[in-house]
Amino acid sequence: MTTDVAGHRERLRERFSRSGFEGFHDYEVLELLLTYAIPRVDVKPIAKRLLKVFGTLAGVFDAPLAELKQIEGMGERGGMFLTLIRQVEIRYLASDLPGRSVFDRPQKVKEHLRLLVQGRGMECFGAIFTDQQNRHVVTEILFEGTVDRAAVYPRNLMKRALELDAKGMIIFHNHPGGTPRASDEDIQLTKRMAEACAPLDIKVLDHFLIAGTAVLSFKENGWF
């Protein structure tokens, strides 16, 4: 590593130490992170290549490891490091939910789901299961693919709720590349699920739709 590269890395770290990411360009955020994963080379060109290919920071962190590794200069180590950061953030948000009411932290719940689901190329469906006091028990993706939702989702949902002795749930699904609006099918599915769960004394508290970076509540939008 040349003296110039070493000095540039140190200046990036000093800037972050003084004021966080204030004043940083997106490529500099990636550049700083990559200094901890890729030694002895100038990582600025790599950071810029990542943004050119994936468009945004969100696009970079949502990218599959296999695609990250293909970027010139990244390799297994660089790709794994960026993938690890996203997974740590998912765990960080999830760690503050267990045992707490989902209604006390609505924004954290939405952020948790956005990170969990955003970037998936296939439609997925899952639920946040809660206890009698609406406290978070567990978040699970129950299905991913293209099977008939009307037949599969209610059965899987109720089976898992009974296994967990859950009394409530927030169901969620994504629209990969779709519009941030519930379809008529989504609305009818939500109604059928609520009706199916009612005899078991399990409440469907809400339904969240994740489309891109948006997390939309069916209740807040009048869809449920």
MDAnalysis code that builds the backbone (N, CA, C; Angstrom):
import MDAnalysis as mda
import numpy as np

u = mda.Universe.empty(672, n_residues=224, atom_resindex=np.repeat(np.arange(224), 3), trajectory=True)
u.add_TopologyAttr("name", ["N", "CA", "C"] * 224)
u.add_TopologyAttr("resid", np.arange(1, 225))
u.add_TopologyAttr("resname", ["MET", "THR", "THR", "ASP", "VAL", "ALA", "GLY", "HIS", "ARG", "GLU", "ARG", "LEU", "ARG", "GLU", "ARG", "PHE", "SER", "ARG", "SER", "GLY", "PHE", "GLU", "GLY", "PHE", "HIS", "ASP", "TYR", "GLU", "VAL", "LEU", "GLU", "LEU", "LEU", "LEU", "THR", "TYR", "ALA", "ILE", "PRO", "ARG", "VAL", "ASP", "VAL", "LYS", "PRO", "ILE", "ALA", "LYS", "ARG", "LEU", "LEU", "LYS", "VAL", "PHE", "GLY", "THR", "LEU", "ALA", "GLY", "VAL", "PHE", "ASP", "ALA", "PRO", "LEU", "ALA", "GLU", "LEU", "LYS", "GLN", "ILE", "GLU", "GLY", "MET", "GLY", "GLU", "ARG", "GLY", "GLY", "MET", "PHE", "LEU", "THR", "LEU", "ILE", "ARG", "GLN", "VAL", "GLU", "ILE", "ARG", "TYR", "LEU", "ALA", "SER", "ASP", "LEU", "PRO", "GLY", "ARG", "SER", "VAL", "PHE", "ASP", "ARG", "PRO", "GLN", "LYS", "VAL", "LYS", "GLU", "HIS", "LEU", "ARG", "LEU", "LEU", "VAL", "GLN", "GLY", "ARG", "GLY", "MET", "GLU", "CYS", "PHE", "GLY", "ALA", "ILE", "PHE", "THR", "ASP", "GLN", "GLN", "ASN", "ARG", "HIS", "VAL", "VAL", "THR", "GLU", "ILE", "LEU", "PHE", "GLU", "GLY", "THR", "VAL", "ASP", "ARG", "ALA", "ALA", "VAL", "TYR", "PRO", "ARG", "ASN", "LEU", "MET", "LYS", "ARG", "ALA", "LEU", "GLU", "LEU", "ASP", "ALA", "LYS", "GLY", "MET", "ILE", "ILE", "PHE", "HIS", "ASN", "HIS", "PRO", "GLY", "GLY", "THR", "PRO", "ARG", "ALA", "SER", "ASP", "GLU", "ASP", "ILE", "GLN", "LEU", "THR", "LYS", "ARG", "MET", "ALA", "GLU", "ALA", "CYS", "ALA", "PRO", "LEU", "ASP", "ILE", "LYS", "VAL", "LEU", "ASP", "HIS", "PHE", "LEU", "ILE", "ALA", "GLY", "THR", "ALA", "VAL", "LEU", "SER", "PHE", "LYS", "GLU", "ASN", "GLY", "TRP", "PHE"])
u.atoms.positions = np.array([
    [0.848, -1.191, 0.000],
    [0.000, 0.000, 0.000],
    [0.883, 1.240, 0.000],
    [0.627, 2.179, -0.915],
    [1.431, 3.386, -1.007],
    [1.117, 4.330, 0.144],
    [2.014, 5.297, 0.338],
    [1.814, 6.296, 1.393],
    [0.560, 7.110, 1.128],
    [0.297, 7.439, -0.143],
    [-0.899, 8.217, -0.497],
    [-2.177, 7.475, -0.129],
    [-2.242, 6.170, -0.441],
    [-3.429, 5.374, -0.130],
    [-3.615, 5.266, 1.372],
    [-2.532, 5.009, 2.092],
    [-2.617, 4.902, 3.549],
    [-3.081, 6.217, 4.161],
    [-2.560, 7.330, 3.657],
    [-2.957, 8.627, 4.188],
    [-4.413, 8.941, 3.906],
    [-4.893, 8.576, 2.721],
    [-6.295, 8.814, 2.368],
    [-7.218, 7.998, 3.257],
    [-6.863, 6.751, 3.503],
    [-7.679, 5.904, 4.396],
    [-7.767, 6.537, 5.790],
    [-6.652, 7.017, 6.266],
    [-6.634, 7.594, 7.611],
    [-7.458, 8.873, 7.670],
    [-7.427, 9.668, 6.614],
    [-8.229, 10.901, 6.604],
    [-9.725, 10.587, 6.589],
    [-10.128, 9.553, 5.857],
    [-11.538, 9.140, 5.860],
    [-11.974, 8.755, 7.272],
    [-11.140, 8.000, 7.952],
    [-11.481, 7.549, 9.302],
    [-11.531, 8.715, 10.283],
    [-10.637, 9.665, 10.104],
    [-10.642, 10.846, 10.978],
    [-11.896, 11.680, 10.760],
    [-12.311, 11.838, 9.502],
    [-13.552, 12.582, 9.208],
    [-14.749, 11.923, 9.868],
    [-14.817, 10.595, 9.766],
    [-15.933, 9.884, 10.386],
    [-15.875, 10.001, 11.903],
    [-14.686, 9.939, 12.456],
    [-14.524, 10.039, 13.902],
    [-15.006, 11.385, 14.428],
    [-14.804, 12.447, 13.625],
    [-15.200, 13.792, 14.059],
    [-16.703, 14.014, 13.950],
    [-17.317, 13.575, 12.838],
    [-18.716, 13.974, 12.616],
    [-19.562, 12.913, 11.922],
    [-19.216, 11.645, 12.086],
    [-19.989, 10.594, 11.440],
    [-19.931, 10.728, 9.930],
    [-21.040, 10.423, 9.275],
    [-21.065, 10.464, 7.818],
    [-21.483, 11.829, 7.274],
    [-21.544, 12.833, 8.122],
    [-21.897, 14.182, 7.657],
    [-20.884, 14.652, 6.611],
    [-21.391, 15.071, 5.473],
    [-20.529, 15.568, 4.404],
    [-19.945, 14.485, 3.513],
    [-20.199, 13.232, 3.823],
    [-19.685, 12.136, 2.998],
    [-20.555, 11.956, 1.745],
    [-19.914, 11.699, 0.620],
    [-20.632, 11.205, -0.550],
    [-20.912, 9.719, -0.343],
    [-21.884, 9.204, -1.083],
    [-22.205, 7.784, -0.938],
    [-21.008, 6.894, -1.252],
    [-20.237, 7.263, -2.264],
    [-19.086, 6.420, -2.601],
    [-18.058, 6.446, -1.478],
    [-17.982, 7.564, -0.733],
    [-17.043, 7.634, 0.381],
    [-17.486, 6.765, 1.549],
    [-18.806, 6.619, 1.730],
    [-19.309, 5.704, 2.762],
    [-18.834, 4.286, 2.446],
    [-19.037, 3.871, 1.201],
    [-18.592, 2.541, 0.802],
    [-17.071, 2.420, 0.867],
    [-16.406, 3.485, 0.471],
    [-14.944, 3.482, 0.483],
    [-14.420, 3.250, 1.895],
    [-14.999, 3.960, 2.873],
    [-14.560, 3.803, 4.254],
    [-14.806, 2.372, 4.733],
    [-15.965, 1.839, 4.442],
    [-16.268, 0.472, 4.867],
    [-15.294, -0.526, 4.254],
    [-15.007, -0.337, 2.979],
    [-14.143, -1.304, 2.289],
    [-12.700, -1.257, 2.772],
    [-12.302, -0.149, 3.402],
    [-10.929, -0.099, 3.946],
    [-10.729, -1.151, 5.026],
    [-11.821, -1.594, 5.646],
    [-11.724, -2.611, 6.700],
    [-11.812, -4.035, 6.148],
    [-12.101, -4.160, 4.865],
    [-12.251, -5.491, 4.275],
    [-11.222, -5.796, 3.201],
    [-10.752, -4.762, 2.510],
    [-9.821, -4.963, 1.408],
    [-8.529, -4.213, 1.715],
    [-7.483, -4.903, 2.051],
    [-6.234, -4.237, 2.451],
    [-5.357, -3.830, 1.275],
    [-4.558, -2.813, 1.531],
    [-3.398, -2.470, 0.695],
    [-3.697, -1.962, -0.699],
    [-4.970, -1.627, -1.014],
    [-5.264, -1.065, -2.337],
    [-6.170, 0.152, -2.186],
    [-6.211, 0.967, -3.218],
    [-7.109, 2.111, -3.260],
    [-8.518, 1.593, -3.555],
    [-9.427, 1.743, -2.592],
    [-10.772, 1.177, -2.754],
    [-11.776, 2.186, -3.321],
    [-11.341, 3.430, -3.559],
    [-12.271, 4.409, -4.128],
    [-12.834, 3.955, -5.474],
    [-12.007, 3.474, -6.408],
    [-12.578, 3.014, -7.687],
    [-13.575, 1.864, -7.501],
    [-13.327, 0.999, -6.533],
    [-14.239, -0.119, -6.278],
    [-15.574, 0.417, -5.787],
    [-15.523, 1.386, -4.850],
    [-16.754, 1.984, -4.320],
    [-17.568, 2.632, -5.435],
    [-16.904, 3.323, -6.325],
    [-17.608, 3.984, -7.430],
    [-18.184, 2.964, -8.408],
    [-17.470, 1.853, -8.619],
    [-18.002, 0.807, -9.495],
    [-19.261, 0.192, -8.898],
    [-19.265, 0.002, -7.591],
    [-20.441, -0.562, -6.920],
    [-21.671, 0.315, -7.147],
    [-21.514, 1.622, -6.985],
    [-22.639, 2.529, -7.174],
    [-23.062, 2.611, -8.633],
    [-22.107, 2.515, -9.532],
    [-22.451, 2.549, -10.955],
    [-23.298, 1.341, -11.342],
    [-22.963, 0.180, -10.769],
    [-23.679, -1.053, -11.114],
    [-25.022, -1.145, -10.393],
    [-25.034, -0.816, -9.093],
    [-26.234, -1.054, -8.281],
    [-27.053, 0.207, -8.008],
    [-26.541, 1.363, -8.395],
    [-27.335, 2.586, -8.381],
    [-27.329, 3.397, -7.114],
    [-27.579, 2.767, -5.985],
    [-27.686, 3.470, -4.708],
    [-27.035, 2.631, -3.617],
    [-26.892, 3.237, -2.427],
    [-26.390, 2.470, -1.284],
    [-27.316, 1.300, -0.984],
    [-28.626, 1.571, -1.045],
    [-29.586, 0.495, -0.795],
    [-29.396, -0.633, -1.807],
    [-29.166, -0.265, -3.068],
    [-28.947, -1.270, -4.098],
    [-27.710, -2.102, -3.834],
    [-26.663, -1.454, -3.331],
    [-25.423, -2.171, -3.013],
    [-25.658, -3.159, -1.880],
    [-26.284, -2.695, -0.795],
    [-26.446, -3.566, 0.371],
    [-27.508, -4.644, 0.154],
    [-28.416, -4.414, -0.795],
    [-29.417, -5.426, -1.123],
    [-28.896, -6.451, -2.127],
    [-27.767, -6.161, -2.743],
    [-27.261, -7.041, -3.812],
    [-26.830, -8.396, -3.248],
    [-27.105, -9.466, -3.964],
    [-26.652, -10.796, -3.529],
    [-25.132, -10.879, -3.520],
    [-24.615, -11.717, -2.659],
    [-23.176, -11.898, -2.558],
    [-22.563, -12.278, -3.899],
    [-23.242, -13.145, -4.640],
    [-22.705, -13.591, -5.931],
    [-22.488, -12.425, -6.887],
    [-23.378, -11.420, -6.841],
    [-23.241, -10.262, -7.726],
    [-22.183, -9.297, -7.212],
    [-22.107, -9.129, -5.903],
    [-21.076, -8.250, -5.334],
    [-19.678, -8.756, -5.675],
    [-19.495, -10.054, -5.615],
    [-18.184, -10.652, -5.882],
    [-17.726, -10.432, -7.314],
    [-18.669, -10.179, -8.215],
    [-18.318, -10.008, -9.619],
    [-17.749, -8.624, -9.916],
    [-17.944, -7.672, -9.005],
    [-17.415, -6.323, -9.219],
    [-15.896, -6.352, -9.111],
    [-15.250, -5.781, -10.080],
    [-13.787, -5.783, -10.115],
    [-13.208, -5.229, -8.818],
    [-12.345, -6.010, -8.188],
    [-11.683, -5.573, -6.966],
    [-12.361, -6.032, -5.690],
    [-13.624, -6.494, -5.763],
    [-14.346, -6.874, -4.553],
    [-13.907, -8.233, -4.019],
    [-14.092, -9.268, -4.814],
    [-13.741, -10.600, -4.367],
    [-14.659, -11.100, -3.259],
    [-14.362, -12.289, -2.754],
    [-15.163, -12.934, -1.707],
    [-15.176, -12.107, -0.425],
    [-14.024, -11.600, -0.032],
    [-13.908, -10.898, 1.251],
    [-14.700, -9.600, 1.248],
    [-14.563, -8.804, 0.194],
    [-15.294, -7.544, 0.127],
    [-16.794, -7.749, 0.053],
    [-17.222, -8.706, -0.782],
    [-18.642, -8.984, -0.903],
    [-19.240, -9.483, 0.387],
    [-18.538, -10.395, 1.058],
    [-19.024, -10.929, 2.325],
    [-19.138, -9.840, 3.385],
    [-18.203, -8.901, 3.384],
    [-18.222, -7.828, 4.379],
    [-19.460, -6.950, 4.221],
    [-19.794, -6.554, 2.999],
    [-20.978, -5.718, 2.784],
    [-22.259, -6.493, 3.085],
    [-22.287, -7.772, 2.752],
    [-23.445, -8.604, 3.089],
    [-23.603, -8.714, 4.599],
    [-22.484, -8.846, 5.287],
    [-22.498, -8.955, 6.747],
    [-23.083, -7.707, 7.396],
    [-22.749, -6.531, 6.872],
    [-23.248, -5.281, 7.447],
    [-24.764, -5.237, 7.421],
    [-25.357, -5.625, 6.299],
    [-26.824, -5.617, 6.198],
    [-27.444, -6.602, 7.179],
    [-26.848, -7.782, 7.294],
    [-27.395, -8.770, 8.205],
    [-27.283, -8.341, 9.671],
    [-26.207, -7.640, 9.994],
    [-26.055, -7.107, 11.360],
    [-27.142, -6.082, 11.651],
    [-27.458, -5.226, 10.664],
    [-28.500, -4.222, 10.882],
    [-29.858, -4.884, 11.092],
    [-30.143, -5.940, 10.345],
    [-31.392, -6.670, 10.538],
    [-31.464, -7.220, 11.957],
    [-30.379, -7.816, 12.437],
    [-30.366, -8.373, 13.786],
    [-30.448, -7.273, 14.839],
    [-29.807, -6.135, 14.554],
    [-29.834, -5.009, 15.490],
    [-31.266, -4.531, 15.722],
    [-32.016, -4.333, 14.636],
    [-33.389, -3.870, 14.771],
    [-34.261, -4.943, 15.430],
    [-34.054, -6.192, 15.053],
    [-34.864, -7.270, 15.617],
    [-34.602, -7.462, 17.101],
    [-33.391, -7.151, 17.559],
    [-33.036, -7.398, 18.959],
    [-33.789, -6.503, 19.926],
    [-34.339, -5.391, 19.437],
    [-35.060, -4.460, 20.308],
    [-36.555, -4.732, 20.336],
    [-37.017, -5.764, 19.609],
    [-38.450, -6.024, 19.520],
    [-38.978, -7.074, 20.492],
    [-38.281, -8.188, 20.712],
    [-38.861, -9.236, 21.559],
    [-39.278, -8.733, 22.938],
    [-40.488, -9.116, 23.332],
    [-41.002, -8.740, 24.641],
    [-41.582, -7.343, 24.714],
    [-41.563, -6.621, 23.601],
    [-42.097, -5.254, 23.586],
    [-43.313, -5.195, 22.665],
    [-44.252, -4.331, 23.000],
    [-45.459, -4.200, 22.188],
    [-45.110, -3.671, 20.805],
    [-45.694, -4.289, 19.800],
    [-45.443, -3.846, 18.424],
    [-46.037, -2.458, 18.184],
    [-46.952, -2.032, 19.047],
    [-47.554, -0.711, 18.889],
    [-46.739, 0.380, 19.565],
    [-45.773, -0.002, 20.394],
    [-44.902, 0.978, 21.045],
    [-43.781, 1.435, 20.129],
    [-43.436, 0.617, 19.147],
    [-42.312, 0.905, 18.254],
    [-42.714, 0.692, 16.790],
    [-43.737, 1.370, 16.329],
    [-44.214, 1.102, 14.957],
    [-43.170, 1.374, 13.887],
    [-42.354, 2.417, 14.078],
    [-41.357, 2.731, 13.060],
    [-40.242, 1.690, 13.034],
    [-39.845, 1.196, 14.215],
    [-38.816, 0.166, 14.243],
    [-39.316, -1.132, 13.628],
    [-40.595, -1.420, 13.829],
    [-41.182, -2.607, 13.215],
    [-41.102, -2.482, 11.697],
    [-41.445, -1.311, 11.177],
    [-41.406, -1.100, 9.730],
    [-39.977, -1.187, 9.196],
    [-39.027, -0.591, 9.914],
    [-37.633, -0.649, 9.477],
    [-37.122, -2.088, 9.492],
    [-37.526, -2.819, 10.518],
    [-37.150, -4.224, 10.631],
    [-37.640, -5.012, 9.421],
    [-38.884, -4.811, 9.038],
    [-39.450, -5.530, 7.899],
    [-38.827, -5.079, 6.585],
    [-38.575, -3.780, 6.457],
    [-37.982, -3.279, 5.215],
    [-36.630, -3.937, 4.966],
    [-35.791, -3.992, 5.996],
    [-34.476, -4.597, 5.824],
    [-34.572, -6.097, 5.601],
    [-35.528, -6.733, 6.244],
    [-35.683, -8.171, 6.114],
    [-36.117, -8.575, 4.710],
    [-36.983, -7.756, 4.089],
    [-37.628, -8.150, 2.837],
    [-37.083, -7.420, 1.620],
    [-36.649, -6.163, 1.810],
    [-36.217, -5.346, 0.673],
    [-35.105, -6.034, -0.114],
    [-35.229, -6.007, -1.414],
    [-34.195, -6.584, -2.268],
    [-34.449, -8.025, -2.672],
    [-35.463, -8.666, -2.071],
    [-35.777, -10.039, -2.475],
    [-36.418, -10.020, -3.863],
    [-35.961, -10.885, -4.715],
    [-36.459, -10.896, -6.083],
    [-37.783, -11.604, -6.262],
    [-38.200, -12.384, -5.255],
    [-39.456, -13.124, -5.338],
    [-40.413, -12.622, -4.267],
    [-41.694, -12.809, -4.526],
    [-42.675, -12.396, -3.525],
    [-42.589, -13.318, -2.315],
    [-42.611, -12.728, -1.131],
    [-42.570, -13.527, 0.085],
    [-43.685, -13.083, 1.022],
    [-44.022, -13.961, 1.925],
    [-45.106, -13.716, 2.868],
    [-44.676, -14.191, 4.246],
    [-45.008, -13.412, 5.268],
    [-44.632, -13.807, 6.619],
    [-45.483, -13.106, 7.655],
    [-45.062, -13.236, 8.911],
    [-45.841, -12.643, 9.989],
    [-44.946, -12.303, 11.173],
    [-45.324, -11.243, 11.863],
    [-44.794, -10.934, 13.185],
    [-45.820, -11.485, 14.177],
    [-45.451, -12.484, 14.947],
    [-46.364, -13.091, 15.907],
    [-46.231, -12.398, 17.264],
    [-47.359, -12.206, 17.940],
    [-47.369, -11.507, 19.228],
    [-48.125, -12.318, 20.271],
    [-47.939, -11.936, 21.543],
    [-48.670, -12.588, 22.624],
    [-49.960, -11.830, 22.935],
    [-50.580, -12.133, 24.065],
    [-51.866, -11.536, 24.431],
    [-51.780, -10.022, 24.572],
    [-50.596, -9.521, 24.985],
    [-50.399, -8.077, 25.179],
    [-49.783, -7.408, 23.945],
    [-49.855, -8.051, 22.821],
    [-49.313, -7.540, 21.546],
    [-47.795, -7.370, 21.586],
    [-47.144, -8.147, 22.451],
    [-45.686, -8.090, 22.519],
    [-45.077, -9.044, 21.500],
    [-44.003, -8.579, 20.865],
    [-43.345, -9.329, 19.808],
    [-42.825, -10.668, 20.330],
    [-43.137, -11.724, 19.625],
    [-42.615, -13.050, 19.943],
    [-41.537, -13.439, 18.934],
    [-41.890, -13.398, 17.646],
    [-40.925, -13.758, 16.611],
    [-41.420, -13.217, 15.273],
    [-40.486, -12.929, 14.387],
    [-40.804, -12.566, 12.999],
    [-40.321, -13.694, 12.105],
    [-41.189, -14.166, 11.220],
    [-40.809, -15.265, 10.336],
    [-41.339, -15.054, 8.926],
    [-40.502, -15.359, 7.949],
    [-40.965, -15.461, 6.566],
    [-41.436, -16.899, 6.381],
    [-42.710, -17.057, 6.092],
    [-43.318, -18.383, 6.028],
    [-43.302, -18.976, 4.632],
    [-43.227, -18.112, 3.639],
    [-43.295, -18.622, 2.274],
    [-42.633, -17.653, 1.319],
    [-41.955, -18.216, 0.321],
    [-41.359, -17.394, -0.736],
    [-41.521, -18.137, -2.046],
    [-42.160, -17.497, -3.011],
    [-42.360, -18.149, -4.286],
    [-43.623, -17.680, -4.977],
    [-44.236, -18.577, -5.737],
    [-45.380, -18.177, -6.547],
    [-46.556, -19.142, -6.415],
    [-46.707, -19.752, -5.246],
    [-47.821, -20.670, -5.029],
    [-49.097, -19.877, -4.766],
    [-50.247, -20.478, -5.039],
    [-51.548, -19.854, -4.823],
    [-51.686, -19.411, -3.372],
    [-51.687, -18.104, -3.147],
    [-51.695, -17.581, -1.779],
    [-52.975, -17.933, -1.036],
    [-54.118, -17.905, -1.725],
    [-55.393, -18.148, -1.055],
    [-55.421, -19.520, -0.400],
    [-54.745, -20.490, -1.008],
    [-54.748, -21.846, -0.475],
    [-53.664, -22.060, 0.569],
    [-52.489, -21.473, 0.361],
    [-51.325, -21.795, 1.181],
    [-51.209, -20.910, 2.420],
    [-51.369, -19.631, 2.270],
    [-51.048, -18.716, 3.355],
    [-51.884, -18.914, 4.618],
    [-53.208, -18.953, 4.559],
    [-53.969, -19.095, 5.807],
    [-53.618, -20.364, 6.572],
    [-53.437, -21.471, 5.863],
    [-53.119, -22.734, 6.520],
    [-51.775, -22.652, 7.234],
    [-50.749, -22.157, 6.538],
    [-49.424, -22.034, 7.155],
    [-49.442, -21.061, 8.319],
    [-50.171, -19.974, 8.130],
    [-50.238, -18.928, 9.144],
    [-50.845, -19.451, 10.444],
    [-51.980, -20.102, 10.351],
    [-52.658, -20.584, 11.552],
    [-51.882, -21.710, 12.231],
    [-51.288, -22.573, 11.427],
    [-50.490, -23.663, 11.992],
    [-49.331, -23.107, 12.812],
    [-48.630, -22.138, 12.251],
    [-47.471, -21.587, 12.971],
    [-47.912, -20.789, 14.199],
    [-49.006, -20.059, 14.104],
    [-49.511, -19.292, 15.248],
    [-49.850, -20.212, 16.409],
    [-50.466, -21.342, 16.109],
    [-50.819, -22.299, 17.162],
    [-49.575, -22.928, 17.771],
    [-48.576, -23.201, 16.963],
    [-47.318, -23.759, 17.483],
    [-46.652, -22.801, 18.468],
    [-46.762, -21.507, 18.189],
    [-46.124, -20.481, 19.037],
    [-47.030, -20.010, 20.172],
    [-48.274, -20.495, 20.186],
    [-49.283, -20.016, 21.141],
    [-49.451, -18.500, 21.012],
    [-49.398, -18.015, 19.774],
    [-49.545, -16.578, 19.510],
    [-51.010, -16.175, 19.593],
    [-51.239, -14.941, 20.031],
    [-52.597, -14.416, 20.130],
    [-52.861, -13.287, 19.134],
    [-51.812, -12.853, 18.479],
    [-51.960, -11.797, 17.485],
    [-50.854, -11.875, 16.462],
    [-51.023, -11.159, 15.360],
    [-49.980, -11.161, 14.329],
    [-50.141, -9.948, 13.421],
    [-49.019, -9.504, 12.913],
    [-48.984, -8.553, 11.809],
    [-48.456, -9.333, 10.618],
    [-49.279, -9.527, 9.613],
    [-48.816, -10.248, 8.436],
    [-48.147, -9.262, 7.476],
    [-47.293, -9.757, 6.623],
    [-46.599, -8.875, 5.680],
    [-46.257, -9.638, 4.407],
    [-46.164, -8.886, 3.323],
    [-45.671, -9.453, 2.070],
    [-45.053, -8.323, 1.257],
    [-44.364, -8.686, 0.206],
    [-43.688, -7.679, -0.609],
    [-44.217, -7.681, -2.034],
    [-43.956, -6.577, -2.724],
    [-44.210, -6.460, -4.155],
    [-42.859, -6.205, -4.830],
    [-42.132, -7.229, -5.201],
    [-40.827, -6.998, -5.838],
    [-40.984, -6.226, -7.141],
    [-40.460, -5.027, -7.170],
    [-40.550, -4.204, -8.368],
    [-41.944, -3.706, -8.654],
    [-42.865, -3.888, -7.696],
    [-44.246, -3.499, -7.927],
    [-44.595, -2.151, -7.348],
    [-45.844, -1.792, -7.492],
    [-46.312, -0.500, -7.009],
    [-46.629, -0.565, -5.528],
    [-46.420, 0.545, -4.793],
    [-46.686, 0.573, -3.350],
    [-48.164, 0.755, -3.043],
    [-48.953, -0.169, -3.526],
    [-50.389, -0.128, -3.265],
    [-50.935, -1.551, -3.226],
    [-51.830, -1.811, -2.260],
    [-52.423, -3.138, -2.140],
    [-53.367, -3.406, -3.304],
    [-53.293, -4.605, -3.822],
    [-54.222, -5.011, -4.875],
    [-55.535, -5.472, -4.237],
    [-56.559, -5.611, -5.047],
    [-57.827, -6.145, -4.541],
    [-57.624, -7.548, -3.971],
    [-56.754, -8.311, -4.605],
    [-56.456, -9.661, -4.119],
    [-55.802, -9.610, -2.741],
    [-54.870, -8.657, -2.541],
    [-54.222, -8.494, -1.236],
    [-55.255, -8.175, -0.156],
    [-56.176, -7.294, -0.479],
    [-57.187, -6.865, 0.488],
    [-58.126, -8.021, 0.842],
    [-58.539, -8.776, -0.166],
    [-59.419, -9.908, 0.089],
    [-58.699, -11.009, 0.872],
    [-57.424, -11.211, 0.573],
    [-56.642, -12.205, 1.305],
    [-56.548, -11.835, 2.776],
    [-56.344, -10.560, 3.053],
    [-56.262, -10.095, 4.436],
    [-57.573, -10.360, 5.169],
    [-58.666, -10.085, 4.505],
    [-59.979, -10.317, 5.107],
    [-60.193, -11.801, 5.408],
    [-59.819, -12.663, 4.453],
    [-59.986, -14.102, 4.659],
    [-59.125, -14.602, 5.813],
    [-57.924, -14.056, 5.935],
    [-57.042, -14.479, 7.020],
    [-57.600, -14.065, 8.376],
    [-58.100, -12.833, 8.453],
    [-58.681, -12.357, 9.709],
    [-59.878, -13.221, 10.103],
    [-60.710, -13.582, 9.132],
    [-61.887, -14.413, 9.405],
    [-61.488, -15.826, 9.813],
    [-60.441, -16.361, 9.192],
    [-59.996, -17.718, 9.508],
    [-59.374, -17.797, 10.901],
    [-58.695, -16.715, 11.324],
    [-58.015, -16.715, 12.617],
    [-58.965, -16.435, 13.787],
    [-60.068, -15.748, 13.517],
    [-60.974, -15.318, 14.588],
    [-61.485, -16.468, 15.452],
    [-61.945, -17.602, 14.886],
    [-62.425, -18.695, 15.736],
    [-61.354, -19.274, 16.654],
    [-60.075, -19.054, 16.321],
    [-58.971, -19.550, 17.150],
    [-58.525, -18.518, 18.177],
    [-59.272, -17.416, 18.274],
    [-58.958, -16.327, 19.202],
    [-57.586, -15.718, 18.895],
    [-57.284, -15.612, 17.603],
    [-56.045, -14.982, 17.148],
    [-56.424, -13.774, 16.310],
    [-55.841, -12.622, 16.612],
    [-56.192, -11.393, 15.917],
    [-55.142, -11.039, 14.858],
    [-55.616, -10.686, 13.688],
    [-54.741, -10.087, 12.676],
    [-54.724, -8.594, 12.946],
    [-53.595, -8.091, 13.458],
    [-53.501, -6.705, 13.908],
    [-53.326, -5.730, 12.750],
    [-52.641, -6.163, 11.716],
    [-52.401, -5.298, 10.555],
    [-51.764, -6.154, 9.467],
    [-51.619, -5.549, 8.318],
    [-50.943, -6.182, 7.192],
    [-50.027, -5.119, 6.600],
    [-48.746, -5.434, 6.472],
    [-47.785, -4.487, 5.926],
    [-47.371, -4.929, 4.526],
    [-47.303, -3.965, 3.634],
    [-46.827, -4.185, 2.273],
    [-45.474, -3.506, 2.121],
    [-44.466, -4.260, 1.697],
    [-43.136, -3.703, 1.464],
    [-42.919, -3.623, -0.040],
    [-42.742, -2.409, -0.533],
    [-42.506, -2.176, -1.964],
    [-41.328, -1.218, -2.092],
    [-40.186, -1.741, -2.490],
    [-38.990, -0.905, -2.518],
    [-38.597, -0.526, -1.106],
    [-38.455, 0.780, -0.868],
    [-38.111, 1.257, 0.473],
    [-39.343, 1.637, 1.281],
    [-40.530, 1.491, 0.700],
    [-41.768, 1.861, 1.393],
    [-42.345, 0.666, 2.142],
    [-42.794, 0.925, 3.381],
    [-43.503, -0.075, 4.166],
    [-44.853, 0.531, 4.522],
    [-45.909, -0.030, 3.951],
    [-47.236, 0.573, 4.052],
    [-48.166, -0.290, 4.898],
    [-48.846, 0.360, 5.840],
    [-49.804, -0.305, 6.710],
    [-51.174, -0.335, 6.040],
    [-51.778, -1.513, 5.989],
    [-53.128, -1.613, 5.431],
    [-54.105, -0.786, 6.251],
    [-53.951, -0.792, 7.573],
    [-54.863, -0.031, 8.421],
    [-54.709, 1.464, 8.200],
    [-53.463, 1.945, 8.148],
    [-53.213, 3.366, 7.973],
    [-53.730, 3.858, 6.621],
    [-53.730, 2.985, 5.622],
    [-54.166, 3.377, 4.278],
    [-55.630, 3.025, 4.004],
    [-56.327, 2.515, 5.010],
    [-57.733, 2.200, 4.843],
    [-58.006, 0.971, 4.014],
    [-57.016, 0.081, 3.900],
    [-57.205, -1.140, 3.117],
    [-57.699, -2.300, 3.978],
    [-57.712, -2.112, 5.317],
    [-58.072, -3.209, 6.223],
    [-58.775, -2.611, 7.427],
])
